[in-house]
Amino acid sequence: MKKLWLIAPILIIIIAIIYSFVKLNPPLEIGTLAAGKDQKSVVVGIGNNGFRKLKILNVFVNNDEKPLKAKVQVSDNLKGFIITDDYNNEESKKYVFKNIESVPIKAGISLDKKDEIYGVSIIHNKAIHKVHIKYSYLGISFAKTVPFDK
């Protein structure tokens, strides 16, 4: 019984330290920012500098508006990303687009390495000025806002 009184506070302190460290050092890295001429389609290159997978929960644009379409492009540094307003046209079919919820972003994916790369591809009915990415890492929720100003 005495050991439990010693172990419980130590575990709570360790969990608090890990939680604080993760909150102060979010793993999502933002790289490539590209937009079509009318800014109705954009790509946000992302990486994960953490040590576990992260999961994108949702993507919003401008003032928390739901975009018309949002997918994750999975590519490599040689091929890069495509900016498109149609995921099904001939040019887009050469690229891999997946549903946001189905793609865990692998740990250790740094934007300066020649690894598999990820890009959040968004299509909207009006110009996109901000992209809000909500994601989860180690069970902790995060939000990152990326401005797209001309």
N, C-alpha and C positions, 0 to 999 in steps of 0.2 A: 504494500500500500504506500509506503514511504517513497519507493522508487517512482511510482506513478506521479506523485506530487513534484518530483524533480524532472521527470521526462516531459510532462505536459507543457510547462512553461518554456522549456528549451525548444520543443517542437514549434510552439507558437512563435517564438522569436525567430527561428530559422525560416518559417513560412513568411513572416512579415518582412524579413530581409530579402528573400527571393522576390516576393511581390513588389517591394519597393524598387529593387534593382531592375526588374522587367518593366515596370511603369516608367522609370526614368530613362530607360534605354530601349524604346520600342524597336522591334526588329525590321519593320517595313522600310525599305530603301526606295527612293524615287529616282528614276534615271531619265530615260528618253521621254520628252514631251513633244508630241507632234499633233498638228491639227490640219484639217482640210481648209480650203480657202474661205469657206463660209463659217467655219468653226462648229459645224453641226455634227462632225465626226472627229473624234480625238483618240489618241492612244497615249496611255501613261505606262511607261516601262517600270516594272517593279522588281525588287529583289528581296531576299530574306537573309539578313545577316545574323539571325538567331541560331540556336542549336537544335530546334525542333521545327516541324512544319507549321505554317500558319494557314489560316483559312479565311478567305474573303467572305464576309457575311452579306454585304450589300453595297451597292454603289448608287449614289445620287449625284445630281448635277445642279449647278447654280444655287438656288435657295431651297435645297432639299427636295428637288423635283425628281421623280422617277424617270429615268431616261427611256426612250422608245425601245432601245435594245442595248444590252451590255453583255460582253463575252470576254473571255480571257484568251489571248493569243499565246500559243506555246511555240517557240521557235529556237533558233540558235543565233549566235552573234553574226555568223556569215550571212544568213538569210535576212535577219532583221524582222521588222514589222511592216504591215501594210495599213494605210489609212483608207478606210472604205465606208461607204454608206449603204453597202449591200453585202452581206456575208455569203451570198449564194451566186455572185457573178463569177465569170470565168477566172478573172485575176485573183479573186479572194479564195477560190477553191484550191489554190496552190499553197494556202496557209492553213494552219490548224487553229480553229476556234472552238472553245469548249464553254459549257455553262459555268458561270462564276462559282456556284456552290459545289461543283464537282471537281474542282482543281485545287488540291492542297499545294501551296507554294513551298517547294522543298527548302530545307534548311541549308545554310551555307551558300546560297545562290547570291553571289556578289555581282554587282553590275560591271565590275572591271575584269571579270574572268570570262573565259571562252566556254561558258556552260550553256545549258538549256536556259533560255530567258523567257520571261513572262511579260505580257503587256495587257493592261485593261483597255479594251476597245469599246468605245461608247458611240452610239448614234442617237441623236435627239432631233426634235422638230424645230428647235431654235438654237441660236449660237450658245455654245458652252463656254462659260467664263470661269467656272470652278467645278472640280470633281471632288466628291467626298467619298472616301473609301473607308468602309467599316469592316474591321477584321478581328479575328480572335487568335490569340497566341497563348499557349499554356492555360487555356480556360479564362483568360483575361481579355476583355473587350477593349479595342482601341479605335480611334477615328483619325484619319489623316485627310487634310484638305489640300488640294493641289490647285493653285491659280493658273488660269489660261488667259492672260492678258496680252493683247497685241501691243 
